[in-house]
Amino acid sequence: MIVVKVEMWPGGDEARASELARAYIANQVTTTVETRGAAGDYSVELRGGVYGRPDLLKRVWKKGTVLGFDRVKRGTWDLLFQALKNTIGGRNL
């Protein structure tokens, strides 16, 4: 599982960090095994995302999937991008 944490560091001070959001990207394994690691299907959960609302980190905001991800040609940033695109869509465009 890949976990992406979004933190705010006031004034760049890590000691004062507060977590704003998390993304959980979990490999569903079957496609990865069937393709011998060449492709993967992933489930996505996004939590939090509202400044001053740490209680929201405990609740799922959005769920999504990434299907048939090319694990040979693409990397972690590509997977995160696809996870966000598929889960949130173009709402901020």
HELIX and SHEET records of a PDB file:
HELIX    1   1 PRO A   10  GLY A   12  5                                   3    
HELIX    2   2 GLU A   14  ARG A   16  5                                   3    
HELIX    3   3 THR A   30  GLU A   34  1                                   5    
HELIX    4   4 PRO A   54  LYS A   58  5                                   5    
HELIX    5   5 THR A   76  ILE A   88  1                                  13    
SHEET    1   A 4 ILE A   2  MET A   8  0                                        
SHEET    2   A 4 SER A  18  ASN A  27 -1                                        
SHEET    3   A 4 ALA A  39  GLY A  48 -1                                        
SHEET    4   A 4 VAL A  60  ASP A  70 -1                                        
END                                                                             
